[in-house]
């Protein structure tokens, strides 16, 4: 997960309160830091996202666990599934 994907996931999941969660909620699984502090310290955005979801009881299935690091979120991909390409 890239930082931009993390930021998009926070905005999509938490909306306007995402910013305050990033700076106020202490996440024990990333060293007792806030999300903002953990990211600034170099913790992988995916690990921070998982910790944030764990603390807020949000399912990570739709954003992280069904995709590999660096993949785009569902609906944001420009790739066409195999077999769906037009024949020439």
C-alpha positions in Angstrom: 0.0 0.0 0.0 1.4 3.4 -1.0 0.9 6.5 1.1 -1.5 7.9 -1.4 -3.6 4.8 -1.1 -3.5 5.0 2.6 -4.7 8.6 2.5 -7.5 7.7 0.1 -8.5 4.8 2.3 -8.7 7.0 5.4 -10.8 9.6 3.6 -13.1 7.0 2.1 -13.6 5.1 5.3 -13.6 7.9 7.9 -14.5 11.0 6.0 -14.1 14.3 7.9 -13.0 12.6 11.1 -10.1 10.9 9.4 -7.7 13.7 10.1 -8.4 13.8 13.8 -8.1 10.0 14.0 -4.7 10.3 12.3 -3.4 12.8 14.9 -5.3 11.8 18.1 -5.8 8.0 18.2 -2.9 6.1 19.6 -2.3 2.7 18.0 -0.7 0.2 20.2 0.3 -2.2 17.3 2.6 0.5 15.7 4.5 1.3 18.9 2.0 3.3 20.8 2.0 6.1 18.2 -0.7 7.9 16.3 -1.1 7.1 12.6 0.6 10.4 11.7 3.6 9.7 14.0 3.9 6.1 12.8 4.0 7.2 9.1 6.5 10.0 9.9 8.7 7.4 11.6 8.7 5.2 8.5 6.2 2.6 9.4 4.7 1.0 6.3 1.4 2.6 5.4 -0.2 -0.9 5.1 0.8 -1.7 8.7 -0.6 1.7 9.9 -3.9 1.1 8.0 -4.3 -2.4 9.6 -3.6 -0.9 13.0 -6.1 1.9 12.5 -8.7 -0.6 11.3 -8.1 -2.8 14.3 -8.5 0.1 16.7 -11.7 1.3 15.1 -13.2 -2.1 14.4 -13.2 -1.5 10.6 -12.9 -4.5 8.2 -9.7 -4.4 6.2 -11.0 -6.8 3.6 -12.2 -4.3 1.0 -9.1 -2.2 1.0 -6.0 -4.2 1.9 -6.3 -8.0 2.3 -7.8 -8.7 -1.1 -5.0 -6.7 -2.9 -1.3 -6.8 -2.9 0.8 -3.8 -2.0 0.8 -1.3 -4.8 -2.4 -2.5 -6.4 -5.2 -0.1 -7.0 -8.4 -0.2 -5.0 -11.4 -1.9 -6.6 -13.0 0.3 -9.2 -9.9 2.4 -9.7 -8.1 0.1 -11.9 -7.7 0.7 -15.6 -6.8 -2.9 -16.3 -9.2 -5.1 -18.3 -9.7 -8.7 -17.0 -8.2 -11.5 -19.1 -10.8 -12.7 -21.6 -12.6 -9.4 -21.7 -10.2 -7.8 -24.2 -11.8 -7.2 -27.7 -10.5 -9.4 -30.4 -8.6 -7.8 -33.3 
